[in-house]
C-alpha cells in the first residue's frame, strides 16, 4: 500500500453499526503509514466512543463545530486544509442525503462543504440496511454525489446487523484500503483493456492425478492488481491457485492449458495488451483415462504418452492485431540460469515486443522476486523487491512502451 504512506486523512464517522469497522480501518490506515484525524457525528458516538478512536488515531477526536480547542474556533476549516482526502466511513443514508444538499449543521457536514474541492477529495463508504440502500432516493443521491465529483465506494453484500441479508454493508477495512490505494495511483493505463494469464496449469493423468508446476500465481495476480489500480480494465485467466481475486478485476478460472488457450483466444480480440505470466504446462497426456490407474494392475510403472500443449503466447503474438501493434504482447520466462541470453532468445522465439524473465526456483511461492525486462532496445533489471512493487514498476515500463 505504498500510495497511503504519508497521506493524511480526515476519517469521518457517521451513525451506523459499521462504526465498529471504522476502528479497524483507522488502525489499518495508520499501519499503512497514513495519519488520521477522526471526526465523528453525534450519531456515530452512539455506536463507538471517541476514546476508542482517539486511542487508535493518536489524536483528539472532534465532534462539535463549537469545539473551543481550535484557537480560531474553526475546526471545520483548520482540520481539512492539510488533508489528502476526507473519507466518510461509514456514510449513513442520512449523511449522504445531507452532503447532497450541501447542508452543514454539524462539524462533519460543515467540513465537507467547506473543503477546497480541487485539493481535498471526498470519498464515501456507504453503510446501511438493504432496503435503505436500494431505495430510489438513496440510489438517486449516490448518482448525484458521483456527478458532483464525490468518489462513492461500493457496498458489500451479506448478512446485516438487523438480521436481513442483502446489499448495503460497508466494505471491509482492507477493501477500503485497496480502493484508496487505487484512488491515489496514477492512471497510467486508463481506458486500456488488459488480458492476463496467471498461475500454473494442471494436466490430468487420471481422475485423481495430474501434472502441474510450482507457480503460485502471485506475480500474475500482483500485475493484474497493479494494472487495475492504474485504471485498466483487467481480465485475469487463472490456473489453479489459492489467491484472492484483486479488487475490480474480472477473473476466469481454468484448469488445463487447453482451457486457458480457448479462454484466451475468446477474450483477446478486445484487449489492448496481453500479458502471459502463466506457467503453462508444455505437455499434456495424449489421452486421460476415466478411472484411477491401479498399481496392482500394472506390472511396471505406466508409461505416460505426452503430447505438446498449444503455445498460447506464440499463437496470440501471431495474430494480425499483435503484428500490427494494436495488441501489445508481453511474455514471461522462468529460467534457472543464464537469464539474459535465454530471455533474448525467448523474446524472438515467441515473437513478442517485451519479455520479462525471472529465476523461477528463486521466487516460486515467495512474495518477492527480481525481473529482467528484455525488448528490442536491450535489457533492464528490476532488482529484488516485493511482487507488488515489481508489478507497479512493470506498469510504468508498460505505459512507456504503449503510450
Ligand atoms: O516456452 P516457455 O514456457 O518458457 O514460455 C514462457 C512464456 O510463454 C510465458 O509467457 C508463458 O505464459 C507462455 N506460454 C504460453 N503457452 C504455453 C507455454 C508458455 O502462453 N503453452
Boltz pocket constraint, residues with backbone or C-beta under 6 A from the ligand:
constraints:
  - pocket:
      binder: B
      contacts: [[A, 197], [A, 257], [A, 276], [A, 277], [A, 278], [A, 279], [A, 280], [A, 281], [A, 282], [A, 309], [A, 310], [A, 311], [A, 312], [A, 313], [A, 314], [A, 330], [A, 331], [A, 332], [A, 333], [A, 334]]
      max_distance: 6.0
